[in-house]
Amino acid sequence: MSILSRAASPLVLAYRYRKLLFIFILILGLIMALALAAGKTYQHWDQDPDRGAIAIANGAFGESYSTPVYTGDQGWDAADSLWFYNTTQGSDLIPYDFFLVLEQENTDELFRADLNIDKFRYLPQKSTFFNPDGLPVGFVKDSYQGHDYMGFTCAACHTGQINYQGQAIRIDGGPAMADLVGFLHALEKSMAATLKDETKLNRFVDKVLALNNNYHDADKVISDLREWMQIIALYNTVNHSHIKYGYARLDAFGRIYNRVLQHIINREQLAEALALSTSVTGRPLLNASQINAVLEGVGENILIDSQFALVLTRLASSDGDYPGLSQRELLRIRNMIFNEPDAPVSYPFLWDIAQSDYVQWNGLANNAGVGPLGRNAGEVIGVFGKLDWSSHKPGFNFSSISAWITGQSRKSEQIDFKSSIDLVNLQRLESHLRGLQSPKWPEQILGKIDLKKAERGRFVYAQYCQSCHEVIKPDNWDRVVIGKMMDINLVGTDPAMAVNSVNSSGKSGNFNQTVQATDVGKLYIAVDAPVVQILTSATKGVVATPDPDKNSIRRVLDWFYTIAMSFFDNEIKATIKSGNYQADTTAQPYNSLLAYKARSLNGIWATAPFLHNGSVPSLYDLLLPKKRLCPEPVVAGCIADPEEGEYRPDEFKVGSREFDPVKVGLRSSGYDGSNFTTFRVGDLNAGHEYGAGRTPQLDGKTVLPALTPKQRWDLIEYIKTL
């Protein structure tokens, strides 16, 4: 062989390898394209014309309705709705087999019976292709690590329904009327009753085993039932609040914050919190030996659900060295570790969410880039994603990326954020919502819009509302919804949600002394840190962790695909917020969160009750003033409103779906729903009194005259057209 041919051989080999690499990449791309096409085709396999909806006779509050109809103008067909209802996001509330056969607390009726589901104002469904067991809207089977669980999808909290004279109208992306707190407490009681009643327990075990799915041993069924009951009891205790949410509200952020704190605190920090917990009189609730007994066998750096549930059980027990604490004493310990979720808000509507620059009631989440993926990962953390987080020594593995992104690279122990959270489906669901549009007023059911009044109302809207609530074309494919932030001190509405988002704090666990970026610079996370910092790091860790249920190659490919699509499929740009709000500073880096977001009002007619905390039952009531009272004895300078006149109701009922097309809201009296009183922080119905001539416009200075009764009705008629 000549010198020239020997010299050329590496070049030939390089060419061949480059060619093979090109062919490999081409084949890989083709496989991914085919998989994507197959997934899109699969999304349209469930075509039930009723979208799984069923009629209910003599349901909650005596309400009956025929099979719900859809307005047909929201941009989704039957397949789109059913895919949204039944696509898992990785929420694992309880074992699936348990949910299928669990009985109600005081009867042998199934817990998932339609009338029981309706009692908590979730939406019963019939069996369809994607939902063979006929679970309610947003209740779904999730498979994780070889086991099946029942969990929630976005649709459980973000699918609405209104009824009018026996006809139900289903609203995709609308706020649910759901009572999650009541549902979870009833679930805990049903599980506890099953464990206590031998006959009930035997029926339960037999039915679970008969499914021949995940369980084949009676003892395992019973032990798992006890463990999952304790986990739900833990959740209910941690999230107990003196503010009664009732129907249609949830302090979602408070509960997400608490789930993160539960899974981040380490054994040392928990022991310290227990040691510092005192009674009302200042007496320590636990001594050193009791703390050691309670924490025996608990992980050093991470506490999983079952371990924290065991800690709670031991704290309440009087056996051995356990302290036998009362419920009130348990809540005092709760307050040392967690934050009371006492700022319930309405479930936001989802149309235009993918086109919004900022989301959440206080604009906490920037919607650009991977922002939606992080936001949705945080949401699944809150709604029972199975968080199998663990701690390990540094080393190169799938968790190395998350350790680097969360600032743990130099830590002697690093958190592996393994979980059931389905990042691929979260990205697909967010993309799917891009096609959802706001519902149009269904004139054939709710009555014709008076176009003359609406035209007069358009001018009122332009003067009083449009500076904050822009008018958009809901079917404009390239629309961008710009949220206008308003300082809580200017808008005057209940401050609890915004204040809690900034002031809630807790133990930072392994994030202690890691660095996190804010809009005004980087900072170190302290041992006791704002939970907004801890949640940010936790969601980064989850997003940076590939799906543990897939093989190594698919894990990596799916993860790269999800991250890439989050950027390339999201046209929202990273921008600063619009509006009138406090600026973030180096001393107060989260000041801008002390505000509430005004968004476009298309479809707002279908989202009662109103204001961010659901404290006003109708649009008509929203245009009235809050009655001003003076304390006793009267404070100098206080001017009370006269007794006569129209004011926002200080007390009303929530839970009915019966719609009032005149005032544009829901039935608020004459039935036994949850009682909403507006006297405590968290429940206040003050502020946003533009129509009453009391709240300044977006400039913070201009206050317009109060609307006349005629102007109110004209404005309401116009809002129906949006």
RAVEN-V313293 format. One record per residue. N is the residue number from 1. RES is the residue in one small letter. D_FIRST is the distance of its C-alpha to the first C-alpha in whole Angstrom. Layout:
n=N res=RES d_first=D_FIRST
n=N res=RES d_first=D_FIRST
This chain:
n=1 res=m d_first=0
n=2 res=s d_first=4
n=3 res=i d_first=7
n=4 res=l d_first=8
n=5 res=s d_first=6
n=6 res=r d_first=7
n=7 res=a d_first=10
n=8 res=a d_first=11
n=9 res=s d_first=11
n=10 res=p d_first=14
n=11 res=l d_first=16
n=12 res=v d_first=15
n=13 res=l d_first=16
n=14 res=a d_first=19
n=15 res=y d_first=20
n=16 res=r d_first=20
n=17 res=y d_first=22
n=18 res=r d_first=25
n=19 res=k d_first=25
n=20 res=l d_first=26
n=21 res=l d_first=28
n=22 res=f d_first=30
n=23 res=i d_first=31
n=24 res=f d_first=32
n=25 res=i d_first=34
n=26 res=l d_first=35
n=27 res=i d_first=36
n=28 res=l d_first=38
n=29 res=g d_first=40
n=30 res=l d_first=41
n=31 res=i d_first=42
n=32 res=m d_first=44
n=33 res=a d_first=46
n=34 res=l d_first=47
n=35 res=a d_first=48
n=36 res=l d_first=50
n=37 res=a d_first=51
n=38 res=a d_first=52
n=39 res=g d_first=54
n=40 res=k d_first=56
n=41 res=t d_first=57
n=42 res=y d_first=58
n=43 res=q d_first=60
n=44 res=h d_first=63
n=45 res=w d_first=63
n=46 res=d d_first=67
n=47 res=q d_first=69
n=48 res=d d_first=72
n=49 res=p d_first=75
n=50 res=d d_first=77
n=51 res=r d_first=74
n=52 res=g d_first=75
n=53 res=a d_first=79
n=54 res=i d_first=82
n=55 res=a d_first=85
n=56 res=i d_first=87
n=57 res=a d_first=91
n=58 res=n d_first=93
n=59 res=g d_first=91
n=60 res=a d_first=91
n=61 res=f d_first=94
n=62 res=g d_first=95
n=63 res=e d_first=93
n=64 res=s d_first=92
n=65 res=y d_first=89
n=66 res=s d_first=88
n=67 res=t d_first=84
n=68 res=p d_first=83
n=69 res=v d_first=81
n=70 res=y d_first=79
n=71 res=t d_first=80
n=72 res=g d_first=76
n=73 res=d d_first=76
n=74 res=q d_first=73
n=75 res=g d_first=70
n=76 res=w d_first=69
n=77 res=d d_first=70
n=78 res=a d_first=71
n=79 res=a d_first=67
n=80 res=d d_first=66
n=81 res=s d_first=69
n=82 res=l d_first=69
n=83 res=w d_first=65
n=84 res=f d_first=66
n=85 res=y d_first=69
n=86 res=n d_first=67
n=87 res=t d_first=63
n=88 res=t d_first=63
n=89 res=q d_first=62
n=90 res=g d_first=62
n=91 res=s d_first=66
n=92 res=d d_first=67
n=93 res=l d_first=71
n=94 res=i d_first=71
n=95 res=p d_first=70
n=96 res=y d_first=70
n=97 res=d d_first=72
n=98 res=f d_first=74
n=99 res=f d_first=75
n=100 res=l d_first=75
n=101 res=v d_first=78
n=102 res=l d_first=80
n=103 res=e d_first=84
n=104 res=q d_first=86
n=105 res=e d_first=88
n=106 res=n d_first=91
n=107 res=t d_first=90
n=108 res=d d_first=88
n=109 res=e d_first=87
n=110 res=l d_first=83
n=111 res=f d_first=82
n=112 res=r d_first=80
n=113 res=a d_first=83
n=114 res=d d_first=83
n=115 res=l d_first=87
n=116 res=n d_first=86
n=117 res=i d_first=82
n=118 res=d d_first=85
n=119 res=k d_first=87
n=120 res=f d_first=84
n=121 res=r d_first=84
n=122 res=y d_first=80
n=123 res=l d_first=80
n=124 res=p d_first=80
n=125 res=q d_first=77
n=126 res=k d_first=77
n=127 res=s d_first=74
n=128 res=t d_first=71
n=129 res=f d_first=68
n=130 res=f d_first=66
n=131 res=n d_first=69
n=132 res=p d_first=70
n=133 res=d d_first=73
n=134 res=g d_first=75
n=135 res=l d_first=74
n=136 res=p d_first=76
n=137 res=v d_first=74
n=138 res=g d_first=71
n=139 res=f d_first=72
n=140 res=v d_first=68
n=141 res=k d_first=66
n=142 res=d d_first=63
n=143 res=s d_first=61
n=144 res=y d_first=60
n=145 res=q d_first=58
n=146 res=g d_first=59
n=147 res=h d_first=63
n=148 res=d d_first=65
n=149 res=y d_first=67
n=150 res=m d_first=69
n=151 res=g d_first=69
n=152 res=f d_first=70
n=153 res=t d_first=68
n=154 res=c d_first=69
n=155 res=a d_first=71
n=156 res=a d_first=74
n=157 res=c d_first=75
n=158 res=h d_first=74
n=159 res=t d_first=75
n=160 res=g d_first=79
n=161 res=q d_first=82
n=162 res=i d_first=85
n=163 res=n d_first=88
n=164 res=y d_first=91
n=165 res=q d_first=94
n=166 res=g d_first=92
n=167 res=q d_first=89
n=168 res=a d_first=86
n=169 res=i d_first=83
n=170 res=r d_first=80
n=171 res=i d_first=78
n=172 res=d d_first=74
n=173 res=g d_first=73
n=174 res=g d_first=77
n=175 res=p d_first=78
n=176 res=a d_first=79
n=177 res=m d_first=83
n=178 res=a d_first=81
n=179 res=d d_first=83
n=180 res=l d_first=80
n=181 res=v d_first=82
n=182 res=g d_first=85
n=183 res=f d_first=82
n=184 res=l d_first=80
n=185 res=h d_first=83
n=186 res=a d_first=84
n=187 res=l d_first=81
n=188 res=e d_first=82
n=189 res=k d_first=85
n=190 res=s d_first=84
n=191 res=m d_first=82
n=192 res=a d_first=84
n=193 res=a d_first=87
n=194 res=t d_first=84
n=195 res=l d_first=84
n=196 res=k d_first=87
n=197 res=d d_first=89
n=198 res=e d_first=88
n=199 res=t d_first=89
n=200 res=k d_first=86
n=201 res=l d_first=84
n=202 res=n d_first=84
n=203 res=r d_first=83
n=204 res=f d_first=81
n=205 res=v d_first=79
n=206 res=d d_first=79
n=207 res=k d_first=78
n=208 res=v d_first=75
n=209 res=l d_first=74
n=210 res=a d_first=75
n=211 res=l d_first=72
n=212 res=n d_first=70
n=213 res=n d_first=67
n=214 res=n d_first=66
n=215 res=y d_first=69
n=216 res=h d_first=70
n=217 res=d d_first=72
n=218 res=a d_first=76
n=219 res=d d_first=76
n=220 res=k d_first=72
n=221 res=v d_first=74
n=222 res=i d_first=77
n=223 res=s d_first=75
n=224 res=d d_first=73
n=225 res=l d_first=76
n=226 res=r d_first=78
n=227 res=e d_first=74
n=228 res=w d_first=74
n=229 res=m d_first=78
n=230 res=q d_first=78
n=231 res=i d_first=75
n=232 res=i d_first=77
n=233 res=a d_first=80
n=234 res=l d_first=78
n=235 res=y d_first=77
n=236 res=n d_first=80
n=237 res=t d_first=82
n=238 res=v d_first=79
n=239 res=n d_first=80
n=240 res=h d_first=84
n=241 res=s d_first=85
n=242 res=h d_first=89
n=243 res=i d_first=88
n=244 res=k d_first=88
n=245 res=y d_first=86
n=246 res=g d_first=87
n=247 res=y d_first=86
n=248 res=a d_first=83
n=249 res=r d_first=82
n=250 res=l d_first=80
n=251 res=d d_first=79
n=252 res=a d_first=75
n=253 res=f d_first=74
n=254 res=g d_first=76
n=255 res=r d_first=75
n=256 res=i d_first=71
n=257 res=y d_first=72
n=258 res=n d_first=73
n=259 res=r d_first=70
n=260 res=v d_first=68
n=261 res=l d_first=70
n=262 res=q d_first=71
n=263 res=h d_first=67
n=264 res=i d_first=66
n=265 res=i d_first=69
n=266 res=n d_first=68
n=267 res=r d_first=70
n=268 res=e d_first=71
n=269 res=q d_first=72
n=270 res=l d_first=74
n=271 res=a d_first=76
n=272 res=e d_first=77
n=273 res=a d_first=78
n=274 res=l d_first=80
n=275 res=a d_first=82
n=276 res=l d_first=83
n=277 res=s d_first=85
n=278 res=t d_first=88
n=279 res=s d_first=91
n=280 res=v d_first=94
n=281 res=t d_first=96
n=282 res=g d_first=93
n=283 res=r d_first=92
n=284 res=p d_first=89
n=285 res=l d_first=88
n=286 res=l d_first=86
n=287 res=n d_first=86
n=288 res=a d_first=83
n=289 res=s d_first=83
n=290 res=q d_first=83
n=291 res=i d_first=80
n=292 res=n d_first=78
n=293 res=a d_first=80
n=294 res=v d_first=79
n=295 res=l d_first=75
n=296 res=e d_first=74
n=297 res=g d_first=71
n=298 res=v d_first=70
n=299 res=g d_first=67
n=300 res=e d_first=66
n=301 res=n d_first=64
n=302 res=i d_first=65
n=303 res=l d_first=67
n=304 res=i d_first=67
n=305 res=d d_first=69
n=306 res=s d_first=71
n=307 res=q d_first=71
n=308 res=f d_first=73
n=309 res=a d_first=75
n=310 res=l d_first=76
n=311 res=v d_first=77
n=312 res=l d_first=79
n=313 res=t d_first=81
n=314 res=r d_first=81
n=315 res=l d_first=83
n=316 res=a d_first=85
n=317 res=s d_first=86
n=318 res=s d_first=89
n=319 res=d d_first=87
n=320 res=g d_first=86
n=321 res=d d_first=86
n=322 res=y d_first=85
n=323 res=p d_first=87
n=324 res=g d_first=88
n=325 res=l d_first=88
n=326 res=s d_first=90
n=327 res=q d_first=89
n=328 res=r d_first=90
n=329 res=e d_first=89
n=330 res=l d_first=85
n=331 res=l d_first=85
n=332 res=r d_first=86
n=333 res=i d_first=83
n=334 res=r d_first=81
n=335 res=n d_first=82
n=336 res=m d_first=80
n=337 res=i d_first=77
n=338 res=f d_first=77
n=339 res=n d_first=79
n=340 res=e d_first=82
n=341 res=p d_first=80
n=342 res=d d_first=83
n=343 res=a d_first=82
n=344 res=p d_first=82
n=345 res=v d_first=81
n=346 res=s d_first=81
n=347 res=y d_first=77
n=348 res=p d_first=76
n=349 res=f d_first=75
n=350 res=l d_first=71
n=351 res=w d_first=71
n=352 res=d d_first=70
n=353 res=i d_first=68
n=354 res=a d_first=65
n=355 res=q d_first=66
n=356 res=s d_first=68
n=357 res=d d_first=67
n=358 res=y d_first=68
n=359 res=v d_first=70
n=360 res=q d_first=72
n=361 res=w d_first=76
n=362 res=n d_first=75
n=363 res=g d_first=72
n=364 res=l d_first=70
n=365 res=a d_first=67
n=366 res=n d_first=65
n=367 res=n d_first=63
n=368 res=a d_first=60
n=369 res=g d_first=56
n=370 res=v d_first=56
n=371 res=g d_first=60
n=372 res=p d_first=61
n=373 res=l d_first=59
n=374 res=g d_first=60
n=375 res=r d_first=64
n=376 res=n d_first=63
n=377 res=a d_first=62
n=378 res=g d_first=65
n=379 res=e d_first=67
n=380 res=v d_first=65
n=381 res=i d_first=66
n=382 res=g d_first=69
n=383 res=v d_first=70
n=384 res=f d_first=69
n=385 res=g d_first=65
n=386 res=k d_first=64
n=387 res=l d_first=63
n=388 res=d d_first=61
n=389 res=w d_first=60
n=390 res=s d_first=59
n=391 res=s d_first=58
n=392 res=h d_first=55
n=393 res=k d_first=54
n=394 res=p d_first=51
n=395 res=g d_first=47
n=396 res=f d_first=45
n=397 res=n d_first=46
n=398 res=f d_first=47
n=399 res=s d_first=50
n=400 res=s d_first=48
n=401 res=i d_first=49
n=402 res=s d_first=52
n=403 res=a d_first=53
n=404 res=w d_first=51
n=405 res=i d_first=53
n=406 res=t d_first=56
n=407 res=g d_first=56
n=408 res=q d_first=56
n=409 res=s d_first=52
n=410 res=r d_first=54
n=411 res=k d_first=56
n=412 res=s d_first=57
n=413 res=e d_first=57
n=414 res=q d_first=56
n=415 res=i d_first=57
n=416 res=d d_first=55
n=417 res=f d_first=57
n=418 res=k d_first=56
n=419 res=s d_first=59
n=420 res=s d_first=60
n=421 res=i d_first=60
n=422 res=d d_first=58
n=423 res=l d_first=56
n=424 res=v d_first=54
n=425 res=n d_first=58
n=426 res=l d_first=59
n=427 res=q d_first=57
n=428 res=r d_first=58
n=429 res=l d_first=61
n=430 res=e d_first=62
n=431 res=s d_first=60
n=432 res=h d_first=62
n=433 res=l d_first=65
n=434 res=r d_first=64
n=435 res=g d_first=65
n=436 res=l d_first=69
n=437 res=q d_first=72
n=438 res=s d_first=75
n=439 res=p d_first=78
n=440 res=k d_first=81
n=441 res=w d_first=84
n=442 res=p d_first=85
n=443 res=e d_first=88
n=444 res=q d_first=89
n=445 res=i d_first=89
n=446 res=l d_first=90
n=447 res=g d_first=92
n=448 res=k d_first=92
n=449 res=i d_first=91
n=450 res=d d_first=94
n=451 res=l d_first=92
n=452 res=k d_first=95
n=453 res=k d_first=95
n=454 res=a d_first=91
n=455 res=e d_first=91
n=456 res=r d_first=94
n=457 res=g d_first=92
n=458 res=r d_first=89
n=459 res=f d_first=90
n=460 res=v d_first=91
n=461 res=y d_first=88
n=462 res=a d_first=87
n=463 res=q d_first=89
n=464 res=y d_first=89
n=465 res=c d_first=86
n=466 res=q d_first=83
n=467 res=s d_first=82
n=468 res=c d_first=81
n=469 res=h d_first=80
n=470 res=e d_first=78
n=471 res=v d_first=78
n=472 res=i d_first=75
n=473 res=k d_first=74
n=474 res=p d_first=73
n=475 res=d d_first=71
n=476 res=n d_first=69
n=477 res=w d_first=66
n=478 res=d d_first=65
n=479 res=r d_first=68
n=480 res=v d_first=68
n=481 res=v d_first=71
n=482 res=i d_first=71
n=483 res=g d_first=73
n=484 res=k d_first=76
n=485 res=m d_first=77
n=486 res=m d_first=80
n=487 res=d d_first=81
n=488 res=i d_first=83
n=489 res=n d_first=86
n=490 res=l d_first=87
n=491 res=v d_first=86
n=492 res=g d_first=88
n=493 res=t d_first=87
n=494 res=d d_first=87
n=495 res=p d_first=84
n=496 res=a d_first=83
n=497 res=m d_first=80
n=498 res=a d_first=79
n=499 res=v d_first=80
n=500 res=n d_first=79
n=501 res=s d_first=75
n=502 res=v d_first=75
n=503 res=n d_first=78
n=504 res=s d_first=76
n=505 res=s d_first=75
n=506 res=g d_first=73
n=507 res=k d_first=71
n=508 res=s d_first=68
n=509 res=g d_first=66
n=510 res=n d_first=63
n=511 res=f d_first=63
n=512 res=n d_first=65
n=513 res=q d_first=64
n=514 res=t d_first=61
n=515 res=v d_first=61
n=516 res=q d_first=61
n=517 res=a d_first=61
n=518 res=t d_first=64
n=519 res=d d_first=65
n=520 res=v d_first=67
n=521 res=g d_first=64
n=522 res=k d_first=63
n=523 res=l d_first=65
n=524 res=y d_first=65
n=525 res=i d_first=66
n=526 res=a d_first=69
n=527 res=v d_first=70
n=528 res=d d_first=73
n=529 res=a d_first=71
n=530 res=p d_first=72
n=531 res=v d_first=71
n=532 res=v d_first=69
n=533 res=q d_first=67
n=534 res=i d_first=66
n=535 res=l d_first=66
n=536 res=t d_first=63
n=537 res=s d_first=61
n=538 res=a d_first=61
n=539 res=t d_first=61
n=540 res=k d_first=57
n=541 res=g d_first=56
n=542 res=v d_first=57
n=543 res=v d_first=55
n=544 res=a d_first=52
n=545 res=t d_first=52
n=546 res=p d_first=50
n=547 res=d d_first=52
n=548 res=p d_first=52
n=549 res=d d_first=53
n=550 res=k d_first=49
n=551 res=n d_first=46
n=552 res=s d_first=44
n=553 res=i d_first=42
n=554 res=r d_first=45
n=555 res=r d_first=47
n=556 res=v d_first=44
n=557 res=l d_first=44
n=558 res=d d_first=47
n=559 res=w d_first=48
n=560 res=f d_first=46
n=561 res=y d_first=47
n=562 res=t d_first=51
n=563 res=i d_first=50
n=564 res=a d_first=49
n=565 res=m d_first=51
n=566 res=s d_first=54
n=567 res=f d_first=53
n=568 res=f d_first=52
n=569 res=d d_first=55
n=570 res=n d_first=57
n=571 res=e d_first=58
n=572 res=i d_first=61
n=573 res=k d_first=60
n=574 res=a d_first=61
n=575 res=t d_first=64
n=576 res=i d_first=67
n=577 res=k d_first=71
n=578 res=s d_first=73
n=579 res=g d_first=77
n=580 res=n d_first=79
n=581 res=y d_first=78
n=582 res=q d_first=78
n=583 res=a d_first=75
n=584 res=d d_first=73
n=585 res=t d_first=73
n=586 res=t d_first=71
n=587 res=a d_first=74
n=588 res=q d_first=75
n=589 res=p d_first=71
n=590 res=y d_first=72
n=591 res=n d_first=76
n=592 res=s d_first=74
n=593 res=l d_first=75
n=594 res=l d_first=78
n=595 res=a d_first=79
n=596 res=y d_first=79
n=597 res=k d_first=77
n=598 res=a d_first=78
n=599 res=r d_first=76
n=600 res=s d_first=77
n=601 res=l d_first=80
n=602 res=n d_first=79
n=603 res=g d_first=80
n=604 res=i d_first=82
n=605 res=w d_first=85
n=606 res=a d_first=83
n=607 res=t d_first=82
n=608 res=a d_first=86
n=609 res=p d_first=87
n=610 res=f d_first=86
n=611 res=l d_first=85
n=612 res=h d_first=82
n=613 res=n d_first=84
n=614 res=g d_first=86
n=615 res=s d_first=89
n=616 res=v d_first=91
n=617 res=p d_first=91
n=618 res=s d_first=91
n=619 res=l d_first=90
n=620 res=y d_first=94
n=621 res=d d_first=95
n=622 res=l d_first=92
n=623 res=l d_first=94
n=624 res=l d_first=97
n=625 res=p d_first=97
n=626 res=k d_first=97
n=627 res=k d_first=101
n=628 res=r d_first=101
n=629 res=l d_first=103
n=630 res=c d_first=105
n=631 res=p d_first=105
n=632 res=e d_first=108
n=633 res=p d_first=110
n=634 res=v d_first=109
n=635 res=v d_first=106
n=636 res=a d_first=108
n=637 res=g d_first=106
n=638 res=c d_first=105
n=639 res=i d_first=106
n=640 res=a d_first=106
n=641 res=d d_first=105
n=642 res=p d_first=109
n=643 res=e d_first=109
n=644 res=e d_first=109
n=645 res=g d_first=106
n=646 res=e d_first=103
n=647 res=y d_first=100
n=648 res=r d_first=97
n=649 res=p d_first=98
n=650 res=d d_first=98
n=651 res=e d_first=97
n=652 res=f d_first=96
n=653 res=k d_first=94
n=654 res=v d_first=91
n=655 res=g d_first=89
n=656 res=s d_first=90
n=657 res=r d_first=88
n=658 res=e d_first=91
n=659 res=f d_first=91
n=660 res=d d_first=93
n=661 res=p d_first=92
n=662 res=v d_first=95
n=663 res=k d_first=94
n=664 res=v d_first=91
n=665 res=g d_first=90
n=666 res=l d_first=91
n=667 res=r d_first=94
n=668 res=s d_first=95
n=669 res=s d_first=98
n=670 res=g d_first=100
n=671 res=y d_first=98
n=672 res=d d_first=97
n=673 res=g d_first=93
n=674 res=s d_first=92
n=675 res=n d_first=94
n=676 res=f d_first=93
n=677 res=t d_first=95
n=678 res=t d_first=94
n=679 res=f d_first=95
n=680 res=r d_first=93
n=681 res=v d_first=89
n=682 res=g d_first=87
n=683 res=d d_first=89
n=684 res=l d_first=91
n=685 res=n d_first=91
n=686 res=a d_first=92
n=687 res=g d_first=90
n=688 res=h d_first=89
n=689 res=e d_first=92
n=690 res=y d_first=91
n=691 res=g d_first=94
n=692 res=a d_first=96
n=693 res=g d_first=96
n=694 res=r d_first=95
n=695 res=t d_first=91
n=696 res=p d_first=90
n=697 res=q d_first=87
n=698 res=l d_first=84
n=699 res=d d_first=85
n=700 res=g d_first=87
n=701 res=k d_first=90
n=702 res=t d_first=91
n=703 res=v d_first=93
n=704 res=l d_first=94
n=705 res=p d_first=98
n=706 res=a d_first=98
n=707 res=l d_first=98
n=708 res=t d_first=101
n=709 res=p d_first=101
n=710 res=k d_first=100
n=711 res=q d_first=97
n=712 res=r d_first=96
n=713 res=w d_first=96
n=714 res=d d_first=95
n=715 res=l d_first=92
n=716 res=i d_first=91
n=717 res=e d_first=91
n=718 res=y d_first=89
n=719 res=i d_first=86
n=720 res=k d_first=87
n=721 res=t d_first=85
n=722 res=l d_first=82
